[in-house]
Each structure stands twice: as structure tokens, then as C-alpha cells.
Amino acid sequence: MTATPPPPRRRFSMIREFHLADFFTLGNAACGVGCVFLAMAFVASGSLAHFYAACALAPAAFAFDVLDGRIARWRQTSSPLGRELDSLADVISFGMAPAALGFAAGLRGGWDAALLAYFVCCGVSRLARFNVTAEALSEGGDKVKYFEGTPIPTSVVLVGLLAWAAGAGRIGEAMAGGAWALGPWTLHPFTLLYALSGTLMISKTLRIPKL
């Protein structure tokens, strides 16, 4: 009995499955990773140049995020792989990176850390919910009609506020909004903006039309 030959080995199959839009999505992720690295560099060096560079990567990530969607629609190359890549990149650039930048800026109290973690978890939950409900929200069309909750890229606003605070000398010990001692931990009221952003992301009553 003749043995069935093994199927030919596929080389670089992962690369062949990527479309042009997916490389823009990876650009988004790279900006997020760079933001985290520069936030850590700022903690180590105290150089505002590192902090401003980290802040600048947030709008760069947003630009990549907008472009990947437009290119995918233009080339009609939307795919499940691209959607998952987009969500993973967004978690880095608009979830973890703003949280790391806030921590580097001085939001380091116990309550701050808890709220920053809450913010990131809300972003992850919002993206997961969007992925599993996208087909229903599109109502049979090719495009989602509206967002449930604010999109996670809106966290760019938080980064902008941190950049403003840095320019005004209101980070670190002089963090904008001051600091409160609540029980065993410290809370910087600025962190409540992260909590608000996270809560709006997971809201099911807030519907925002997708342009």
C-alpha cells in the first residue's frame, strides 16, 4: 500500500496572508510599543524629551489606525486576521500605552494603579465585545453602523492632557489635580479621567455613529 506523501510545506504563509492595511495596523502597534518604551525611559532619565516623544506617538498610532481601515475598504481586503490584528494593536497603543504614560507622569498611588488597570481592562473588554458583535451591528452591511461605547482610540485625549500637564510643569510631585490620601493608598484625581474613559468605553447605552 502506497503511503500518502505529506503535503508540501508552506513557507512564509503568515506573510502571504497579510494585506497592505495590516502593515499599517502593525505600524499602530509599533507606535504603542514605542510609547511604552519612552515612558520607561522618562522614568529612568527624567528627560521631558522622552515624555513628549512618547506623547507624540499616540496621535501617530491614531493616524495608522485610521489609515488601515480606509486602505482595507479601498482595496476591499478586510479579513478576520486584520480585525484581530487591529484589536491587539489598539490594546497596546490606546490601552496599555496611555496607562504606562500616566504611571510615568506620576499616577503611582495604589488607587491610581487600580484605576489604570481598570482602564486597560475596560479597553480590552470593549474591543472583545466589538469583535463578537460587529456582524450584528453592521445589520447585514459591510460596515458597522455605530459604536456601543466610545472607541478606545479616544484615549488619545488623555495623552494630550498629559502632554499639556507636562508643559505646565504639572506632573510628578506637582501632578495636576493634586493628590488625596484615601485609606492606605494615594489617589491623584487626574486618574479619575482614566476611570471615566474606561467606563464610557464599556457603556452599552452610549451609541456613537461610525463615520
SESEVEX-196248 format. One record per residue (C-alpha): residue in one letter; x negated, z negated, y negated. Coordinates in steps of 0.05 Angstrom, whole numbers, padded with zeros to 5 digits, always signed. Example, Ala and Ser with C-alpha at 12.3 -4.5 7.8 and 13.67 -1.06 7.14 Angstrom:
<sites>
A-00246-00156+00090;S-00273-00143+00021;
</sites>
This chain:
<sites>
M+00000+00000+00000;T-00030+00022-00066;A-00037-00033-00117;T-00006-00022-00184;P-00061-00013-00237;P-00059-00064-00293;P-00030-00039-00359;P-00082-00014-00410;R-00109-00068-00455;R-00082-00065-00525;R-00137-00073-00577;F-00123-00096-00647;S-00048-00096-00632;M-00038-00151-00684;I-00068-00107-00738;R-00026-00047-00717;E+00037-00088-00725;F+00021-00105-00798;H+00051-00065-00854;L+00026-00057-00925;A+00074-00111-00950;D+00046-00160-00900;F-00023-00156-00932;F+00008-00175-00999;T+00040-00234-00962;L-00029-00255-00938;G-00052-00249-01010;N+00001-00300-01027;A-00024-00347-00972;A-00096-00338-00995;C-00077-00359-01066;G-00044-00421-01038;V-00105-00440-00997;G-00150-00428-01057;C-00106-00473-01098;V-00113-00530-01047;F-00189-00520-01044;L-00195-00521-01120;A-00152-00583-01124;M-00200-00617-01077;A-00259-00591-01118;F-00227-00621-01181;V-00221-00689-01147;A-00295-00685-01128;S-00322-00658-01194;G-00271-00679-01247;S-00281-00610-01279;L-00218-00584-01313;A-00243-00514-01299;H-00227-00526-01225;F-00159-00554-01243;Y-00140-00496-01288;A-00164-00446-01236;A-00120-00480-01184;C-00061-00476-01231;A-00074-00402-01245;L-00069-00385-01171;A+00004-00408-01169;P+00030-00350-01212;A-00017-00304-01175;A+00015-00326-01109;F+00084-00314-01141;A+00064-00244-01161;F+00042-00228-01089;D+00107-00259-01064;V+00149-00213-01108;L+00108-00151-01092;D+00111-00159-01017;G+00187-00159-01018;R+00191-00099-01063;I+00139-00060-01023;A+00176-00076-00958;R+00241-00049-00987;W+00207+00011-01018;R+00173+00031-00953;Q+00232+00006-00910;T+00185-00034-00867;S+00219-00102-00864;S+00208-00137-00798;P+00216-00206-00765;L+00140-00212-00767;G+00140-00201-00842;R+00195-00251-00853;E+00158-00305-00814;L+00093-00289-00850;D+00128-00295-00916;S+00156-00364-00899;L+00089-00390-00875;A+00054-00364-00937;D+00107-00396-00981;V+00099-00463-00948;I+00025-00461-00966;S+00030-00432-01036;F+00094-00464-01062;G+00098-00526-01018;M+00031-00555-00999;A-00009-00527-01058;P+00034-00557-01113;A+00035-00624-01076;A-00041-00623-01069;L-00048-00606-01142;G-00002-00663-01162;F-00041-00712-01120;A-00106-00687-01151;A-00076-00695-01220;G-00065-00769-01209;L+00000-00776-01169;R-00034-00821-01118;G+00011-00882-01114;G+00046-00900-01049;W+00114-00877-01076;D+00081-00815-01103;A+00054-00797-01035;A+00122-00808-01003;L+00157-00764-01054;L+00105-00709-01049;A+00114-00709-00973;Y+00189-00706-00984;F+00180-00646-01030;V+00139-00608-00977;C+00188-00626-00922;C+00245-00600-00964;G+00208-00535-00975;V+00196-00527-00900;S+00269-00543-00885;R+00294-00495-00938;L+00253-00437-00911;A+00273-00451-00839;R+00346-00453-00858;F+00340-00388-00896;N+00308-00353-00837;V+00363-00373-00788;T+00420-00358-00837;A+00392-00295-00870;E+00434-00248-00828;A+00498-00285-00844;L+00481-00289-00918;S+00469-00214-00921;E+00541-00202-00900;G+00523-00142-00857;G+00478-00110-00910;D+00403-00102-00913;K+00392-00154-00967;V+00411-00227-00974;K+00464-00233-01029;Y+00447-00303-01053;F+00403-00364-01040;E+00430-00431-01017;G+00390-00479-01059;T+00334-00460-01105;P+00280-00415-01075;I+00214-00450-01060;P+00174-00407-01109;T+00209-00445-01166;S+00156-00499-01154;V+00111-00455-01198;V+00147-00492-01255;L+00117-00558-01231;V+00048-00527-01231;G+00060-00502-01302;L+00079-00573-01324;L+00015-00600-01292;A-00026-00548-01329;W+00008-00570-01394;A-00006-00643-01378;A-00079-00627-01365;G-00085-00590-01431;A-00055-00650-01467;G-00102-00699-01432;R-00044-00730-01394;I-00069-00730-01322;G-00108-00782-01283;E-00103-00851-01313;A-00064-00824-01372;M-00013-00787-01328;A+00046-00761-01367;G+00105-00808-01359;G+00062-00869-01345;A+00064-00910-01281;W+00112-00962-01253;A+00095-01018-01204;L+00152-01020-01154;G+00142-01070-01099;P+00077-01059-01061;W+00066-00988-01088;T+00059-00950-01153;L+00105-00894-01176;H+00089-00844-01230;P+00156-00819-01258;F+00126-00748-01261;T+00133-00747-01185;L+00209-00751-01192;L+00206-00679-01215;Y+00179-00662-01145;A+00236-00701-01114;L+00286-00664-01157;S+00256-00597-01140;G+00257-00612-01065;T+00329-00637-01068;L+00352-00574-01104;M+00318-00531-01051;I+00357-00561-00994;S+00424-00563-01031;K+00479-00525-00995;T+00527-00526-01054;L+00480-00492-01103;R+00484-00416-01095;I+00438-00371-01134;P+00449-00295-01133;K+00388-00257-01108;L+00368-00202-01156;
</sites>
